[in-house]
Amino acid sequence: MRAPNGGHRHLDQIGAADSGRMVLAYLASRYPVASEDEWLQRIGSGQVLLDERPAGPEERLRTGQQLAWHRPPWIEPEVPLATAILYEDQDLLAVAKPSGLPTLPGGGEFLEHTLLNLVRRRHPEANPMHRLGRCTSGVVLFAPEAASGKPLQTAFQAPGTRKVYRALCAGHPALDGFEITAPIGEVPYAPLGKLHAFHPEGRSSFSQVTVLDRREDGTLLDVEIRTGRPHQIRIHLAWAGHPLVGDPLYGPGGIPLEGTQALPGDPGYLLHAHRLELDHPRSGKRLLLSCQPPPGLRGP
């Protein structure tokens, strides 16, 4: 039997939007991992602290207060935990993430089974410069130390940085190369409340698509993104009428499939962060960081 993790102490800083809410209502809506009755029991037993003193269920929150609670240990879902170092020095760290492994804790399920936790076993101060979706594999760039974070972020966000992904889309695009500039914003989505998708009033987004191989089961693509919107490639290819093969969430038009209850982390599609090019934050030397795609995304 798999061992549970070590549990986690949550600490929230109350913002203006939650000022005036009751403690019980706040916890039940923000952390639905427990029912309202379970929250009431935890509060009654002194497990929930407001500014380091036991909170009451009907106590009103104020802006600036700190609300803390400890989630008991739980057994996390099984995920692939094999990673590889692609490049490492005192200024940056590039790591290969397998499909299925979350980049960061989240979703009420993952804490220790994350790429961040695995990297911090070797570099305790490491922080990612970006994140990949749970089922997206490939290159993830980290600042290995706190002091390296700001220079690396500047280099990563510089106009000359290139981020190229490998994808398998449905159907066969008419052109061998094309651009997608569909804006991306939040739309209503019942399972989550809101979800990033195509939205005519959303944020500007840009993807450059290159056809590599036309197959019976779809088309192999390279997709270079010059913006980093959530789920950008999945949304853009779906908007163009060629959603990722097996994507359970996004359909034609770049919006959720009719009747779907899928979550963004649900598996089924193939997407891989293949190449990352940037100038080294200290030397200025051009770096090409690459990660071998999985078999289904390799070219002819």
Secondary structure, 3 states (H helix, E strand, C coil): CCCCCCCEEEEEECCHHHCCCEHHHHHHHHCCCCCHHHHHHHHHCCCEEECCEECCCCCECCCCCEEEEEECCCCCCCCCCCCEEEEECCCCEEEEECCCCCCCCECCCECCCCHHHHHHCCCCCCEECCCCCCCCEEEEEEECCHHHHHHHHHHHCCCCCEEEEEEEECCCCCCCEEEECCCEEEEEECCCEEEEEECCCCECCCEEEEEEEEECCEEEEEEEECCCCCCHHHHHHHHCCCCECCCCCEECCCEECCCCCCCCCCCCCCEEEEEEEEECCCCCCEEEEECCCCHHHCCC
